[in-house]
Amino acid sequence: MHSACGLDCYDACRIVAESTSPFKIHGDKSHPAGNGALCALLNKAIHEATRIETPRINGQEVSMDEAIAAVVEAFKCERSLLWRGSGNVGVMQSVTDLFIEKIGGTLTKGSLCDGAGEAGILAGRGINRTLPLEQIKKADTVVIWGRNITVTNAHLMPYLEGKKIVVIDPVRTAIAKKADFHLQIKPRTDYYMAIMLARFIFMESSEDIEWMEEFAPDFADFYDYTREHRIKAILEYMGVGLGDMGRMLDYLRDQKVVFIVGTGVQKYSIGSSVLHAIDSLAATLGLFGKEGCGVSYLGNSKGGFDNPFAVKCPRVSKVTTPFSKFDTVLVQGGNPAESMPDSLHVCEELERVENLIYFGLYENETSKRAKIVIPAKNFFEKEDVRLSYGHQYVEEMHKIQESSIGISEYELTQRLFEAFGFEGLHSKEHYLEFWLDQCKKDEEGNLLSPAYEELPYEEGFGEEGGEEFVFIDEYDDDFINTKRFRKYRKESKNKPKDETFWLLSPKSSKALNTQFARSNKVELHPELGYIEGQKVILSSEYGSHEFIVSLNEDVRSDCVLITNNTFGLNKLTPSIVSEEGENACYQEVKVIINKDEE
């Protein structure tokens, strides 16, 4: 039987399940987006993780009927909120929105992940179309920009065979070690890198004038804009030299180039400007609408679909959610107590919620605070449809295992509709067919997103095509000059030297955010003088936490690296929202290091 992985990942692997007890799974070698292998999370971690098996009310185990009755009573309130995580990204996760709309409840808006980058793409292109995998395969040069694909997108590796690989990243990642060239730039300088590369391309007349005259005619103004940026000062700020820039240009000039961009570059207040600048660089080279060319970021997986779960509800920020303003909060498939930025404040907010309901698979910092706990079914135990933000393929998620544990999102919604006497909920089969009937098919019978285009932007930009690309023409960034940051840095002057470090918080290969394996490590460059296994306390304006040192020469000496499955990480991160895109700014912070004197 075929199914698909529901974990929050670009790859969205198709699974082949064997009818054994216990069932066995392996990757589908025939699937274009996979190579027959499955990651360690799917092969091992998800099977070994301890499930929540029994509902609870106030810490006491109860029957599912009792727990649902308590949920019903909790939602008979004036102010209710649904906060959904991404523990499972099947389309049926959103069916609960239909109930929230019926009771006049509130949902969230914005993103903890990719919203700023999405906003930057929309500013230039008007619509975010996914770059098909076959176009990556046809490229001469692939520039991997702030994305550690061996961890987050491993099934993309076969598409890179035979390519010239360039990596732009402040960390010497596994793919950077294999690359033809690695630019280890300073964090938060990706905007400047894109602008400088565009300026040099114009200076040496390597721009694609013919393409720009047709699709991006304001290129002269963009060149003038790049000239407002001082070359020497900016190169020094980024930590690169003219030779580095020249070598970089060698990989871009007269090539079919694909930029594969990760979310790390936009975890800042100015994140939208970063993607807009990278897109503007790509437009200067004429990389849109051509074979083997383009910019690959997180696509809009629901693009082109009519969404049966689209509702009209009031919304609050997912980044700065005011939990305490609500009488009842349903947390579905997430762990805001640990995964949201500024977690000390988040936990204070959650503690003040009268009826906190946790609906998920595993025990975590949020479930431990919940008044009502409802165990969920995992994606092996229910029917769903898997879209992808990394490629164009759509997969049916068939139930491959019966289980007495938990309840599905549809079943929860159905029971709540019945308890409140609401009408209008269709059958589960209706919704599944609604999504699948909208898909296209390729020659091999693989399901495709209705938004799939072999050459995105071939006819121009905007929703309908035919519009022009809009270059970036302004950038306002005062992070380093804010009174708040200057005051914080002044307070840290009691250190022997400037010991403020950029905080990097990438994903771990052993976990999916706060699911599965957890860590207590901070990775530091050996030249900073710390010892392997040493205890240190990291502090920012938002809080502090103790970590264990892991020495890593691949991290810049002006950075600390803490993977996002690490306990206490988000005690350090800011609860601020990006300028555009309503996105979390996890890396918009610098920290200081203190030795633990105990």
Secondary structure per residue as TSV (DSSP state, phi and psi in degrees):
chain	resnum	aa	ss	phi	psi
A	1	M	-	360.0	143.1
A	2	H	E	-97.1	146.8
A	3	S	E	-148.5	-160.2
A	4	A	E	-151.9	156.8
A	5	C	-	-77.5	133.1
A	6	G	-	-98.1	3.3
A	7	L	S	-69.0	150.9
A	8	D	S	-72.6	94.2
A	9	C	S	-157.0	149.1
A	10	Y	S	-59.3	-36.9
A	11	D	S	-69.7	-38.5
A	12	A	-	47.4	58.0
A	13	C	-	-66.6	142.7
A	14	R	E	-81.9	138.2
A	15	I	E	-115.0	140.3
A	16	V	E	-108.5	123.6
A	17	A	E	-109.2	134.0
A	18	E	E	-94.1	141.1
A	19	S	-	-80.4	69.1
A	20	T	-	-120.5	170.7
A	21	S	S	-127.6	111.4
A	22	P	S	-69.6	156.5
A	23	F	-	-67.0	152.0
A	24	K	E	-116.3	146.3
A	25	I	E	-127.8	152.9
A	26	H	E	-151.5	165.4
A	27	G	E	-74.1	155.2
A	28	D	-	-93.1	110.2
A	29	K	T	-65.8	-21.1
A	30	S	T	-83.6	-8.6
A	31	H	-	-79.2	130.4
A	32	P	T	-62.2	-27.5
A	33	A	T	-92.3	2.6
A	34	G	-	-134.8	167.9
A	35	N	-	-121.7	21.4
A	36	G	S	89.5	-5.9
A	37	A	-	-102.8	151.9
A	38	L	-	-120.6	149.1
A	39	C	-	-72.8	168.1
A	40	A	H	-65.2	-29.3
A	41	L	I	-64.7	-40.6
A	42	L	I	-82.3	-34.5
A	43	N	I	-76.3	-31.4
A	44	K	I	-131.3	-57.6
A	45	A	I	-58.5	-43.4
A	46	I	H	-66.7	-27.1
A	47	H	H	-82.7	-26.8
A	48	E	H	-93.4	-17.9
A	49	A	S	-64.8	138.5
A	50	T	-	-77.3	121.8
A	51	R	B	-83.3	153.7
A	52	I	-	-80.3	118.6
A	53	E	-	-104.1	-24.1
A	54	T	S	-127.6	136.6
A	55	P	-	-62.2	156.4
A	56	R	E	-138.4	148.5
A	57	I	E	-131.1	120.2
A	58	N	T	52.8	39.7
A	59	G	T	83.7	-6.5
A	60	Q	E	-101.6	133.2
A	61	E	E	-68.6	136.3
A	62	V	-	-137.6	173.5
A	63	S	-	-76.8	163.6
A	64	M	H	-62.5	-38.9
A	65	D	H	-61.3	-42.6
A	66	E	H	-64.9	-40.1
A	67	A	H	-66.9	-42.3
A	68	I	H	-64.5	-39.7
A	69	A	H	-60.8	-38.7
A	70	A	H	-67.7	-37.6
A	71	V	H	-63.7	-42.7
A	72	V	H	-58.3	-46.7
A	73	E	H	-63.6	-39.0
A	74	A	H	-63.0	-33.9
A	75	F	T	-84.0	-0.5
A	76	K	S	-86.6	57.2
A	77	C	S	-129.3	175.7
A	78	E	S	-83.1	-37.9
A	79	R	-	-128.2	116.4
A	80	S	E	-131.3	152.7
A	81	L	E	-139.2	140.1
A	82	L	E	-111.2	120.8
A	83	W	E	-114.4	113.1
A	84	R	E	-107.1	133.3
A	85	G	-	-93.8	-165.2
A	86	S	S	-122.6	36.6
A	87	G	S	-63.3	-27.9
A	88	N	-	-141.9	129.7
A	89	V	-	-111.4	21.8
A	90	G	-	-65.1	154.6
A	91	V	G	-64.9	-29.2
A	92	M	G	-69.9	-8.4
A	93	Q	G	-62.3	-27.2
A	94	S	G	-86.2	-0.3
A	95	V	G	-62.8	-26.8
A	96	T	H	-65.0	-21.2
A	97	D	H	-59.3	-31.1
A	98	L	H	-62.9	-37.0
A	99	F	H	-70.8	-43.3
A	100	I	H	-59.6	-38.7
A	101	E	H	-63.6	-41.2
A	102	K	H	-61.4	-36.7
A	103	I	T	-92.4	4.3
A	104	G	T	71.6	30.3
A	105	G	-	-83.1	-175.6
A	106	T	B	-118.3	142.4
A	107	L	E	-114.2	179.8
A	108	T	E	-105.1	162.1
A	109	K	E	-131.6	157.6
A	110	G	S	91.4	-169.3
A	111	S	B	-148.9	146.0
A	112	L	S	-89.2	-1.3
A	113	C	S	-121.4	-66.3
A	114	D	S	-131.4	9.4
A	115	G	H	-63.7	-36.4
A	116	A	H	-66.3	-44.5
A	117	G	H	-62.4	-40.9
A	118	E	H	-57.9	-43.5
A	119	A	H	-62.9	-39.1
A	120	G	H	-65.3	-37.9
A	121	I	H	-66.2	-43.8
A	122	L	H	-63.2	-33.9
A	123	A	H	-63.0	-33.4
A	124	G	H	-94.0	-43.1
A	125	R	H	-100.6	-20.5
A	126	G	S	85.0	-22.6
A	127	I	S	-155.4	145.7
A	128	N	-	-101.4	100.2
A	129	R	-	-99.1	137.4
A	130	T	-	-70.4	133.4
A	131	L	-	-77.8	119.2
A	132	P	-	-62.2	149.7
A	133	L	H	-60.2	-34.5
A	134	E	H	-64.7	-25.2
A	135	Q	H	-74.1	-33.6
A	136	I	H	-63.9	-39.8
A	137	K	H	-64.1	-28.3
A	138	K	T	-88.2	-3.3
A	139	A	-	-71.9	155.0
A	140	D	S	-88.4	-45.1
A	141	T	E	-122.1	135.4
A	142	V	E	-118.8	121.2
A	143	V	E	-100.8	114.2
A	144	I	E	-97.0	110.3
A	145	W	E	-114.6	103.1
A	146	G	S	65.9	33.9
A	147	R	-	-141.2	120.8
A	148	N	-	-94.1	81.6
A	149	I	H	-67.0	-22.4
A	150	T	H	-67.9	-19.1
A	151	V	H	-100.1	-46.3
A	152	T	H	-98.9	-12.7
A	153	N	-	-155.4	48.2
A	154	A	G	-60.4	-30.1
A	155	H	G	-74.6	-1.3
A	156	L	G	-81.4	-16.4
A	157	M	G	-55.5	-43.3
A	158	P	G	-60.4	-26.0
A	159	Y	G	-75.2	-10.1
A	160	L	G	-98.7	-2.9
A	161	E	T	-62.1	131.5
A	162	G	T	81.9	1.0
A	163	K	S	-91.2	157.6
A	164	K	E	-80.9	125.5
A	165	I	E	-111.8	126.8
A	166	V	E	-120.1	136.5
A	167	V	E	-121.4	130.5
A	168	I	E	-115.3	111.1
A	169	D	-	-166.6	139.2
A	170	P	S	-71.4	-8.3
A	171	V	B	-116.1	138.8
A	172	R	-	-82.1	82.3
A	173	T	-	-71.9	174.6
A	174	A	H	-59.9	-41.3
A	175	I	H	-71.1	-30.0
A	176	A	H	-65.2	-34.8
A	177	K	H	-69.5	-24.4
A	178	K	H	-93.4	-9.3
A	179	A	S	-74.4	159.6
A	180	D	S	-70.7	-28.9
A	181	F	E	-154.7	136.0
A	182	H	E	-127.1	122.5
A	183	L	E	-100.4	108.2
A	184	Q	-	-93.0	73.7
A	185	I	-	-75.2	162.9
A	186	K	-	-66.6	143.3
A	187	P	T	-57.5	150.9
A	188	R	T	67.2	23.9
A	189	T	-	-118.7	12.6
A	190	D	H	-62.8	-36.2
A	191	Y	H	-56.5	-48.2
A	192	Y	H	-65.1	-36.7
A	193	M	H	-60.8	-46.2
A	194	A	H	-63.3	-42.7
A	195	I	H	-67.5	-41.0
A	196	M	H	-65.9	-42.1
A	197	L	H	-61.9	-42.3
A	198	A	H	-62.5	-41.3
A	199	R	H	-62.8	-44.5
A	200	F	H	-65.4	-35.3
A	201	I	H	-62.5	-43.8
A	202	F	H	-63.1	-41.9
A	203	M	H	-62.4	-34.8
A	204	E	T	-98.9	8.9
A	205	S	T	60.4	40.0
A	206	S	-	-98.4	3.9
A	207	E	S	-71.2	157.5
A	208	D	-	-93.6	84.4
A	209	I	H	-64.1	-41.2
A	210	E	H	-60.4	-45.4
A	211	W	H	-66.5	-43.5
A	212	M	H	-66.7	-36.1
A	213	E	H	-60.1	-31.0
A	214	E	H	-87.8	-40.0
A	215	F	H	-114.7	-16.0
A	216	A	-	-146.5	65.1
A	217	P	T	-69.1	-9.6
A	218	D	T	-88.0	25.1
A	219	F	H	-65.5	-29.4
A	220	A	H	-64.5	-40.8
A	221	D	H	-64.5	-37.2
A	222	F	H	-65.8	-40.1
A	223	Y	H	-60.2	-43.2
A	224	D	H	-61.4	-37.8
A	225	Y	H	-63.8	-42.5
A	226	T	H	-63.9	-30.1
A	227	R	T	-73.1	-12.3
A	228	E	T	-75.0	-10.9
A	229	H	S	-97.1	125.6
A	230	R	-	-76.3	122.4
A	231	I	H	-63.5	-55.6
A	232	K	H	-60.5	-47.4
A	233	A	H	-65.0	-39.0
A	234	I	H	-73.4	-41.0
A	235	L	H	-60.6	-39.8
A	236	E	H	-65.3	-41.2
A	237	Y	H	-63.7	-39.8
A	238	M	H	-73.6	-23.2
A	239	G	T	85.4	29.4
A	240	V	-	-129.2	160.5
A	241	G	-	-111.4	175.0
A	242	L	H	-61.5	-35.6
A	243	G	H	-62.5	-38.8
A	244	D	H	-62.6	-42.2
A	245	M	H	-65.9	-40.4
A	246	G	H	-63.1	-40.8
A	247	R	H	-67.5	-38.7
A	248	M	H	-60.3	-43.4
A	249	L	H	-63.2	-30.8
A	250	D	H	-59.8	-30.4
A	251	Y	H	-85.2	-12.8
A	252	L	H	-102.4	-28.8
A	253	R	T	-71.9	127.3
A	254	D	T	53.9	42.6
A	255	Q	S	-129.8	155.7
A	256	K	-	-83.0	113.6
A	257	V	E	-120.2	136.1
A	258	V	E	-120.0	129.1
A	259	F	E	-95.7	121.9
A	260	I	E	-105.8	108.1
A	261	V	E	-109.3	133.7
A	262	G	-	-97.7	173.5
A	263	T	G	-76.7	-15.6
A	264	G	G	-59.9	-31.2
A	265	V	G	-71.0	-15.8
A	266	Q	G	-120.8	22.1
A	267	K	-	-85.0	41.3
A	268	Y	S	-136.3	166.3
A	269	S	T	-60.0	-30.6
A	270	I	T	-99.1	23.1
A	271	G	H	-58.8	-35.1
A	272	S	H	-64.9	-36.4
A	273	S	H	-65.4	-32.4
A	274	V	H	-63.4	-50.6
A	275	L	H	-67.8	-35.6
A	276	H	H	-64.4	-38.4
A	277	A	H	-68.5	-41.6
A	278	I	H	-63.5	-43.2
A	279	D	H	-60.8	-38.3
A	280	S	H	-66.4	-37.0
A	281	L	H	-61.9	-45.6
A	282	A	H	-62.0	-39.2
A	283	A	H	-66.1	-36.5
A	284	T	H	-59.6	-35.9
A	285	L	T	-85.9	-4.9
A	286	G	T	67.9	44.9
A	287	L	-	-95.1	3.7
A	288	F	S	-99.3	141.6
A	289	G	S	74.7	18.6
A	290	K	S	-126.2	152.2
A	291	E	T	-64.5	137.4
A	292	G	T	71.8	18.9
A	293	C	-	-135.0	159.7
A	294	G	E	141.6	-179.7
A	295	V	E	-121.3	122.1
A	296	S	E	-106.7	116.8
A	297	Y	-	-128.4	-166.8
A	298	L	-	-70.7	118.5
A	299	G	-	-80.4	166.9
A	300	N	-	-83.0	102.2
A	301	S	T	-63.3	-28.3
A	302	K	T	-91.4	3.4
A	303	G	T	-58.6	132.7
A	304	G	T	88.8	-14.5
A	305	F	-	-91.5	144.5
A	306	D	-	-81.6	126.4
A	307	N	-	-100.0	112.6
A	308	P	T	-70.1	-10.7
A	309	F	T	-103.6	8.7
A	310	A	-	-68.0	127.3
A	311	V	-	-132.9	163.5
A	312	K	-	-109.8	101.8
A	313	C	-	-134.1	151.8
A	314	P	-	-62.6	151.5
A	315	R	E	-136.0	147.9
A	316	V	E	-122.1	162.3
A	317	S	E	-62.0	133.3
A	318	K	S	-74.1	-19.8
A	319	V	S	-84.2	-39.3
A	320	T	S	-123.2	47.2
A	321	T	-	-59.6	123.2
A	322	P	-	-84.7	71.3
A	323	F	G	-52.5	-39.5
A	324	S	G	-68.3	-11.4
A	325	K	G	-80.0	-4.9
A	326	F	-	-113.0	143.7
A	327	D	S	-75.6	-39.2
A	328	T	E	-128.9	131.3
A	329	V	E	-126.9	122.9
A	330	L	E	-100.1	116.0
A	331	V	E	-98.9	117.0
A	332	Q	E	-114.3	119.2
A	333	G	S	59.9	35.2
A	334	G	-	-151.7	174.8
A	335	N	-	-139.9	67.7
A	336	P	H	-60.1	-27.4
A	337	A	H	-60.9	-24.4
A	338	E	H	-120.3	-26.4
A	339	S	H	-94.5	-18.7
A	340	M	S	-79.2	151.1
A	341	P	S	-67.2	157.9
A	342	D	S	55.7	55.5
A	343	S	H	-67.4	-23.1
A	344	L	H	-61.2	-44.4
A	345	H	H	-68.3	-40.2
A	346	V	H	-60.1	-45.4
A	347	C	H	-64.4	-37.9
A	348	E	H	-60.3	-41.3
A	349	E	H	-65.5	-45.6
A	350	L	H	-63.4	-35.9
A	351	E	H	-63.9	-22.1
A	352	R	T	-93.3	0.1
A	353	V	-	-81.3	127.7
A	354	E	S	-65.1	-46.7
A	355	N	E	-122.4	91.7
A	356	L	E	-95.6	120.3
A	357	I	E	-111.8	129.1
A	358	Y	E	-111.0	126.8
A	359	F	E	-125.2	102.9
A	360	G	E	-169.8	-170.7
A	361	L	S	-95.1	-39.5
A	362	Y	B	-124.0	153.0
A	363	E	-	-68.8	136.7
A	364	N	-	-154.9	-172.9
A	365	E	T	-64.2	-27.1
A	366	T	T	-80.8	-44.1
A	367	S	G	-61.0	-34.0
A	368	K	G	-68.4	-20.5
A	369	R	G	-94.6	-9.5
A	370	A	-	-76.8	144.1
A	371	K	S	-75.9	-39.8
A	372	I	E	-123.0	131.1
A	373	V	E	-120.5	124.8
A	374	I	E	-116.0	114.4
A	375	P	E	-69.3	140.5
A	376	A	B	-103.3	164.9
A	377	K	-	-88.3	146.3
A	378	N	-	-86.1	175.6
A	379	F	T	-75.5	-4.9
A	380	F	T	-79.4	-15.9
A	381	E	S	-109.1	13.2
A	382	K	S	-156.9	167.2
A	383	E	-	-92.7	141.4
A	384	D	E	-161.5	-177.8
A	385	V	E	-131.3	133.6
A	386	R	E	-109.0	117.1
A	387	L	-	-95.9	168.8
A	388	S	-	-132.7	139.0
A	389	Y	S	-93.6	2.8
A	390	G	S	-109.3	-17.2
A	391	H	S	-156.2	-178.0
A	392	Q	S	-92.7	-1.3
A	393	Y	E	-89.1	145.0
A	394	V	E	-118.0	140.0
A	395	E	E	-128.4	141.3
A	396	E	E	-78.9	135.4
A	397	M	E	-106.9	96.3
A	398	H	-	-83.8	148.4
A	399	K	-	-70.5	125.1
A	400	I	-	-116.6	2.4
A	401	Q	-	-152.4	132.3
A	402	E	-	-82.2	144.3
A	403	S	-	-151.3	140.6
A	404	S	S	-88.6	-3.7
A	405	I	S	-83.7	133.1
A	406	G	-	73.1	-172.3
A	407	I	B	-143.1	147.8
A	408	S	-	-84.1	167.4
A	409	E	H	-61.8	-40.0
A	410	Y	H	-65.8	-43.9
A	411	E	H	-62.7	-39.9
A	412	L	H	-62.4	-46.3
A	413	T	H	-61.6	-43.2
A	414	Q	H	-59.8	-44.3
A	415	R	H	-68.3	-35.1
A	416	L	H	-71.3	-39.3
A	417	F	H	-58.3	-45.1
A	418	E	H	-65.1	-42.3
A	419	A	H	-65.0	-35.0
A	420	F	H	-93.3	-3.0
A	421	G	T	72.3	26.0
A	422	F	-	-82.3	151.0
A	423	E	-	-116.1	167.8
A	424	G	-	106.8	-5.6
A	425	L	-	-83.7	121.5
A	426	H	-	-81.4	174.9
A	427	S	-	-70.9	157.6
A	428	K	H	-57.0	-42.3
A	429	E	H	-62.4	-36.6
A	430	H	H	-59.4	-46.6
A	431	Y	H	-67.8	-41.5
A	432	L	H	-60.9	-45.8
A	433	E	H	-66.0	-34.2
A	434	F	H	-59.0	-43.9
A	435	W	H	-69.0	-48.0
A	436	L	H	-67.8	-34.4
A	437	D	T	-66.6	-17.1
A	438	Q	T	-86.8	-8.8
A	439	C	-	-78.8	152.8
A	440	K	E	-89.1	175.5
A	441	K	E	-134.2	144.2
A	442	D	-	-90.9	-176.3
A	443	E	T	-64.1	-25.7
A	444	E	T	-89.1	0.4
A	445	G	-	89.0	5.2
A	446	N	-	-70.7	139.0
A	447	L	E	-74.9	138.4
A	448	L	E	-123.4	149.0
A	449	S	-	-59.3	142.9
A	450	P	T	-64.7	-16.2
A	451	A	T	-86.4	-2.4
A	452	Y	-	-60.5	131.1
A	453	E	-	-133.0	133.6
A	454	E	S	-61.1	-40.1
A	455	L	S	-127.0	85.9
A	456	P	T	-57.1	139.2
A	457	Y	T	70.7	16.8
A	458	E	T	-62.1	-33.1
A	459	E	T	-101.0	8.2
A	460	G	-	118.3	-167.7
A	461	F	B	-114.9	178.3
A	462	G	S	86.1	172.6
A	463	E	T	-57.3	-41.7
A	464	E	T	-102.6	-0.7
A	465	G	S	79.4	169.1
A	466	G	-	88.6	-8.5
A	467	E	B	-92.0	165.8
A	468	E	-	-89.9	153.4
A	469	F	-	-73.3	140.1
A	470	V	-	-108.3	114.9
A	471	F	-	-72.7	153.6
A	472	I	-	-67.4	140.2
A	473	D	-	-138.7	9.0
A	474	E	-	-156.6	154.6
A	475	Y	-	-156.2	116.0
A	476	D	-	-121.2	107.8
A	477	D	-	-135.1	114.4
A	478	D	-	-123.1	24.4
A	479	F	T	-56.2	-49.2
A	480	I	T	-68.5	-22.8
A	481	N	T	-103.2	4.9
A	482	T	-	-67.0	147.5
A	483	K	H	-59.5	-37.8
A	484	R	H	-61.3	-46.2
A	485	F	H	-71.4	-37.7
A	486	R	H	-62.7	-40.5
A	487	K	H	-64.2	-43.4
A	488	Y	H	-64.3	-41.4
A	489	R	H	-67.3	-37.0
A	490	K	H	-62.2	-39.7
A	491	E	H	-65.5	-23.8
A	492	S	G	-89.6	5.4
A	493	K	G	-71.5	-10.4
A	494	N	G	-70.3	-7.6
A	495	K	S	-73.3	156.2
A	496	P	S	-57.3	-32.2
A	497	K	S	-149.5	179.7
A	498	D	-	-65.1	105.3
A	499	E	-	-108.6	39.2
A	500	T	E	-94.2	133.3
A	501	F	E	-126.7	141.5
A	502	W	E	-68.6	135.5
A	503	L	E	-94.3	122.4
A	504	L	E	-110.3	135.1
A	505	S	-	-134.2	67.4
A	506	P	-	-76.2	174.8
A	507	K	-	-76.7	157.9
A	508	S	-	-101.7	149.7
A	509	S	T	-76.1	-12.2
A	510	K	T	-103.1	-0.2
A	511	A	E	-152.6	167.6
A	512	L	E	-121.3	96.9
A	513	N	T	56.7	-120.1
A	514	T	T	-98.7	12.9
A	515	Q	E	-87.1	145.2
A	516	F	E	74.3	-135.7
A	517	A	-	-65.5	141.2
A	518	R	-	-116.8	161.6
A	519	S	B	-129.9	163.8
A	520	N	-	-132.0	21.4
A	521	K	E	-99.3	148.7
A	522	V	E	-121.5	130.2
A	523	E	E	-95.3	125.0
A	524	L	E	-127.9	149.5
A	525	H	-	-70.3	138.9
A	526	P	G	-58.0	-29.3
A	527	E	G	-68.2	-10.0
A	528	L	G	-74.9	-13.1
A	529	G	-	93.1	8.4
A	530	Y	-	-88.6	164.2
A	531	I	-	-110.6	142.2
A	532	E	T	-54.1	127.7
A	533	G	T	86.7	-3.9
A	534	Q	-	-68.7	144.4
A	535	K	E	-87.9	132.1
A	536	V	E	-135.0	156.2
A	537	I	E	-111.7	121.3
A	538	L	E	-97.6	137.1
A	539	S	E	-132.0	144.9
A	540	S	E	-135.0	-174.8
A	541	E	T	-63.8	-16.5
A	542	Y	T	-104.6	-14.9
A	543	G	E	162.3	-172.8
A	544	S	E	-148.2	161.0
A	545	H	E	-161.8	153.1
A	546	E	E	-90.5	136.8
A	547	F	E	-132.5	165.7
A	548	I	E	-106.0	130.3
A	549	V	E	-72.4	132.3
A	550	S	E	-123.8	117.4
A	551	L	E	-77.1	137.0
A	552	N	-	-150.1	110.3
A	553	E	T	-69.1	-11.2
A	554	D	T	-83.2	-8.2
A	555	V	B	-95.7	137.3
A	556	R	-	-59.6	149.9
A	557	S	T	-73.7	-10.0
A	558	D	T	-100.2	17.0
A	559	C	E	-129.7	156.9
A	560	V	E	-120.6	139.9
A	561	L	E	-116.2	122.9
A	562	I	-	-131.5	112.2
A	563	T	-	-64.6	152.9
A	564	N	T	-78.2	8.7
A	565	N	T	-99.0	14.7
A	566	T	B	-93.2	133.0
A	567	F	T	-58.6	132.5
A	568	G	T	84.0	-5.6
A	569	L	G	-53.0	-47.9
A	570	N	G	-82.8	7.1
A	571	K	G	-71.2	-16.3
A	572	L	S	-98.9	-15.8
A	573	T	S	-94.8	154.2
A	574	P	-	-89.8	143.6
A	575	S	-	-92.1	62.4
A	576	I	-	-117.8	156.6
A	577	V	B	-110.2	141.5
A	578	S	-	-60.7	155.7
A	579	E	S	-58.3	-37.1
A	580	E	S	-133.1	147.1
A	581	G	S	92.4	-1.8
A	582	E	S	49.4	54.3
A	583	N	B	-114.5	150.7
A	584	A	B	-70.2	145.6
A	585	C	-	-117.2	63.4
A	586	Y	T	-57.2	-31.7
A	587	Q	T	-102.6	11.6
A	588	E	S	-84.2	57.2
A	589	V	-	-162.0	148.0
A	590	K	E	-120.1	150.6
A	591	V	E	-124.6	162.4
A	592	I	E	-116.7	155.6
A	593	I	E	-114.4	131.2
A	594	N	E	-126.1	140.2
A	595	K	E	-71.0	139.2
A	596	D	-	-76.8	116.9
A	597	E	-	-80.6	-7.5
A	598	E	-	-68.9	360.0
